[in-house]
Amino acid sequence: MEWPAPPSGQTAEERAIGARPSAGERGDGARGGSGREPSGTGAPAPRRHDEGAERPSGTHVRGEHTHSEPPAPGTVVRRHSVRGQILDALRAALVSGELRPGEVYSAPALGERFGVSATPVREAMQQLGLEGAVETVPNRGFRVVVRTARELAELAEVRALIEVPVMLRLARTVPAARWAELVPLAEASAVAAATGDRAGYAESDRAFHRAVLSLAGNDQLVAVADDLHRRSQWPLVSAPAPRRADLVADAAEHAALLEALIAQDLAVVTSLVREHFNGADR
């Protein structure tokens, strides 16, 4: 797995804080002088609540800042961007097996590999904990959850219970032209599978299924199904290295499913979806 390059010149925390205003920009010069009373006492002049009433509406004094103003644009986004990149990389490492089931990983050690502090790594790991991928080990870090074949079979069964009825309903109501719009997603999954990159294929596989289910117009359904799908992609502790042929065969089922949906062949749709789910843990 290629770890993200370290942020240039700043840690994630520094970028989240952003540039702070200098002494001359914190409102001390709002009167155009030193900010002290003319009496020479040296005490800072208190700001009156009615000072804004002396200025025309919409004007702004240079350097003035109030606590009600939003943070500088981009500062929070950058922090979330770093955490999001790490979360994506960790998810890919889980699917590819680089983060091994049963192993404990510390946030500081992973932070060194990412070139960031431990904080965004810990935040990403906490999200993975909510998703059921890892569990916290006090004073050590996070352990990758060990999956069983029974768990994967249960996930496949639940996914089928949710998605098969939805796809059958969509097969009856969605026009063929709408299904044809999803062909590029099916082709993208085939390309990803041909490279043998399990993490890349996992993402394109979920993208295809999200697009199909989104036609039902139920965001909650899509979110639940996507979470189940993601969990089904984590390998078993004893799973062999993924074979390219298995990924290619799995991707080919996307194109076959679209053909069955266009033809409104409900029996084939049911068979393909169940077979696809049962083969997702190859």
Residue, then its C-alpha position, 0 to 999 in steps of 0.5 A: m500500500e502506498w502511504p500518503a505523503p506527509p503534509s508539507g511544512q505543517t502537522a494536521e493539528e497546525r493546519a486545523i488551527g490555521a493562521r492566527p491574527s497578529a497583535g495588530e489584527r486582533g482588533d487592537g488597531a480598530r480605532g486606528g491607533s494603539g488601542r489605548e485611552p488618550s489619558g495615557t494610563g496604558a489601559p486598553a480601551p474597552r469596546r462599547h457594544d454600540e460602536g457598530a452603530e456609528r458605522p454604516s451597515g455592512t462596513h468592516v474595520r480593517g483588522e477587526h475580529t469577533h468570536s461570531e465570525p467563522p474560522a478561516p476558510g479551509t482550515v477545518v477542511r484540511r484537517h478532515s481531509v487528512r483524516g479522510q485520506i488516512l481512513d481510506a488508506l486504512r480501509a484499503a489496508l484492511v481489504s488487502g490484508e496489510l492490516r492483519p486480523g488479530e494484530v495490534y497497531s498503535a496510532p503513533a507507529l502508523g502516524e510515523r508511516f503516514g508522516v502525520s501525528a497520531t491524532p488523525v490516525r487515532e480518529a480514523m481508527q475510532q471510525l473503523g471501530l464504529e464500523g466493527a473493523v477494529e477494537t481498542v486495546p487499552n495502552r496498546g492501540f487497536r486490534v484488527v477484528v478476526r472474522t469467521a466464515r460464519e460471519l461472512a455467510e451471515l453478512a451475505e444472507v442479510r445483504a440478500l434479504i435487503e437487496v434482492p427484493v429491491m432489485l426485483r422491484l427496480a427490475r419491474t419499474v426502471p427503464a432500460a435506458r436508466w440501467a444502461e447509464l450504469v454500464p460504465l460503472a460495471e466496466a470500471s469494476a472489470v478494469a479494477a479486477a483485471t489489475g488484481d488490486r483487491a482494494g481498488y476492486a472493492e471500492s469499484d464494487r461498492a460504487f456499482h451496488r450503491a448506484v443500483l440501489s440509489l435508484a430506489g430513492n431511499d438513502q437509508l437503504v443505500a447507507v445500510a447496504d453499503d455498510l454491510h457490503r464494506r464489512s463483507q469485504w474484510p478477509l478472513v485471517s486464514a484467507p489466501a492472497p486474492r486471485r485475479a481470476d476470482l476478481v474478474a469473475d466477480a466483476a463479470e457478474h455486474a455486467a450480467l446483472l445489468e443485462a438481466l435487469i434490462a431484460q426484466d428477467l427476475a429469475v436471473v436477477t435473483s440468482l445472480v445477486r445471491e451468487h454474487f454475494n456468496g462469492a464476495d468473500r473469495 
